[in-house]
Amino acid sequence: MPPGELRPADLRTLVTPRVAPASVLPLAVLPLVEEPLLAAYFYEGDPLLATGSVPAAAWAVLPEFEARLRAAVERPAGAAVDELPRGGARVLARFAGRG
């Protein structure tokens, strides 16, 4: 499948096992900039949590995309973030604070 045809669910699937992060992360960040709490498979915000959980070392070669994702992480607020499952609010806070 060409990269331009990957859906949010496809990108989440590739981000989670950290397959080719230098190629996949930029593709995953782009839709999240527009809609941070996008739903892919399981719940609203699951692609954001998967992408925000990627270790800092993977972002070292992608500082521009890390900054864009950090800005997207800071936009959703209140109940929407607090209701994210599996400690989602903590994951996003940790990612946002890495900069």
C-alpha positions in Angstrom: 0.0 0.0 0.0 1.5 3.4 -0.9 2.2 5.6 2.1 -0.5 8.2 1.0 -3.2 5.5 1.3 -2.4 4.5 4.9 -5.3 5.1 7.2 -5.0 6.1 10.9 -5.5 2.4 11.9 -2.7 1.3 9.5 -0.4 4.0 10.9 -1.2 3.0 14.5 -0.5 -0.6 13.7 2.9 0.4 12.3 3.8 2.8 15.1 3.0 0.4 18.0 5.8 -2.2 17.2 8.0 0.7 16.1 8.4 -0.5 12.5 10.7 1.9 10.5 10.1 4.9 12.8 12.0 7.4 10.7 9.5 6.6 7.8 6.3 5.9 9.8 6.4 8.6 12.4 6.1 11.6 10.0 3.1 9.9 8.3 1.5 9.2 11.7 2.0 12.8 13.0 0.3 14.5 10.0 -3.3 13.5 10.7 -2.8 14.0 14.5 -1.8 17.6 13.9 -5.3 18.2 12.4 -7.2 15.9 14.8 -5.2 14.9 17.9 -7.9 12.7 19.4 -8.5 10.8 16.1 -9.8 7.3 16.6 -8.2 4.4 14.8 -9.1 1.0 16.3 -10.0 1.0 19.9 -10.9 4.4 21.2 -10.6 8.1 20.6 -7.0 9.1 20.8 -5.4 5.7 20.4 -3.1 6.8 17.5 -2.0 9.7 19.6 -1.2 7.5 22.6 0.7 5.0 20.4 2.7 7.8 18.8 3.3 9.6 22.1 4.6 6.4 23.6 7.5 6.0 21.1 10.8 6.4 22.9 12.7 9.7 22.7 15.5 8.1 20.8 13.2 7.5 17.8 12.4 11.2 17.7 16.0 12.2 17.7 16.2 12.2 13.9 12.7 13.8 13.6 12.8 17.0 15.7 10.4 18.9 13.5 7.8 16.1 13.7 8.3 15.7 17.4 7.6 19.4 17.9 4.5 19.2 15.7 3.2 16.2 17.7 4.0 18.0 21.0 1.9 21.0 19.9 -0.9 18.6 19.0 -0.6 16.9 22.4 -1.0 20.2 24.1 -4.3 21.1 22.3 -6.8 18.5 23.6 -7.9 19.4 27.1 -10.0 18.6 30.0 -12.4 15.6 30.1 -11.4 14.2 26.7 -7.8 13.7 27.8 -8.7 12.6 31.3 -11.0 9.9 29.9 -8.3 8.3 27.8 -7.8 4.7 28.9 -4.6 3.0 30.1 -3.1 6.1 31.7 -3.4 8.0 28.5 -3.3 11.4 30.2 0.0 10.5 31.9 1.5 9.2 28.6 0.7 12.5 26.9 1.9 14.6 29.7 5.2 12.7 29.8 5.6 13.2 26.0 4.8 16.9 26.1 7.3 17.4 28.9 10.2 15.8 27.1 11.1 18.9 25.1 
